[in-house]
Structures are given as structure tokens and as C-alpha cells.
Amino acid sequence: MARNYRSEYDNYHSKPEQKKNRASRNAARAAMVKAGKVRKGDGMDVAHRNGNPRDNSPRNLGVQAKSKNRSFPRKRS
């Protein structure tokens, strides 16, 4: 079965809370680029250590390989 991207956007990505989370993630990436810790196309992700995408304090941000940052089980509490 093919993925329905339109439905996914309508039901999840378009919600105000998710838009704010995405904007905050983008801001975190921009801050790390400005600090010189990541570059475009380097294969690295900016990780939020406590799992909260809106907490962009420098203490909470780190750099990880994409494979490591996107592979942990989503069962944290």
C-alpha cells in the first residue's frame, strides 16, 4: 500500500503544534550552522538531548550522525 502524503499532512503536519515543533527544529539547525558545528550536506543531524524539539538551549543541542539520531526507539517517557 502506498503512503498517502496528503492525508499525512492534513492529519498531522498541518497542526499548529507540529508547525511550531518543525520551526523550532529548523531554528536549532540554523543556530548550529551559525556556530560552525554542522554544514549543509554533511550527513549530521542536530539532536535535542531531552527529546523536546522546542528546547533550543545550547546545553540541550548536540550533533549526531543521521543514522544514530533517527534510530532510537520512540518509547521514551
C-alpha positions as CSV (number, residue, x, y, z in Angstrom):
1,M,0.0,0.0,0.0
2,A,1.4,3.4,-1.0
3,R,1.8,6.2,1.5
4,N,-0.8,8.9,1.4
5,Y,1.2,12.1,1.9
6,R,-1.8,14.4,1.5
7,S,-3.6,12.6,4.4
8,E,-0.5,12.6,6.5
9,Y,-0.1,16.3,6.1
10,D,-3.8,17.0,6.8
11,N,-3.9,14.8,9.9
12,Y,-0.5,15.6,11.4
13,H,1.9,18.0,9.8
14,S,-0.6,20.8,9.4
15,K,-1.5,21.0,13.1
16,P,-0.3,24.3,14.8
17,E,1.7,22.3,17.4
18,Q,3.6,20.4,14.8
19,K,4.3,23.5,12.8
20,K,5.9,25.1,15.9
21,N,7.9,22.0,16.5
22,R,9.2,22.0,12.9
23,A,10.0,25.7,13.1
24,S,11.9,25.1,16.3
25,R,13.9,22.2,14.8
26,N,14.8,24.4,11.8
27,A,15.9,27.2,14.2
28,A,18.1,24.7,16.1
29,R,19.7,23.6,12.8
30,A,20.3,27.3,11.8
31,A,21.9,28.0,15.2
32,M,24.3,25.1,14.8
33,V,25.2,26.1,11.3
34,K,25.9,29.6,12.5
35,A,28.1,28.2,15.3
36,G,30.0,26.2,12.7
37,K,29.1,22.7,14.1
38,V,27.3,21.4,11.1
39,R,27.2,22.2,7.3
40,K,24.8,21.6,4.5
41,G,25.2,18.1,3.2
42,D,27.4,16.8,6.0
43,G,25.1,13.9,6.9
44,M,24.7,15.1,10.5
45,D,21.6,15.9,12.5
46,V,21.1,18.4,15.3
47,A,19.8,16.3,18.2
48,H,17.7,17.5,21.1
49,R,19.1,15.6,24.1
50,N,15.9,15.8,26.2
51,G,13.7,15.0,23.2
52,N,11.8,18.3,23.4
53,P,12.1,20.0,19.9
54,R,11.2,23.4,21.4
55,D,14.1,23.4,23.9
56,N,16.9,25.0,21.8
57,S,19.1,25.9,24.7
58,P,22.8,25.2,23.8
59,R,23.1,22.7,26.6
60,N,20.2,20.6,25.0
61,L,21.6,20.6,21.4
62,G,24.1,18.2,20.1
63,V,25.3,16.9,16.7
64,Q,24.9,13.2,15.8
65,A,25.1,11.2,12.6
66,K,21.7,10.9,10.9
67,S,21.7,7.1,11.3
68,K,22.2,7.4,15.1
69,N,19.8,10.3,15.7
70,R,16.9,8.7,13.8
71,S,17.3,5.1,15.1
72,F,16.5,5.1,18.8
73,P,13.2,3.5,19.8
74,R,10.4,6.1,20.3
75,K,9.4,4.8,23.8
76,R,11.0,7.4,26.0
77,S,8.8,8.9,28.7
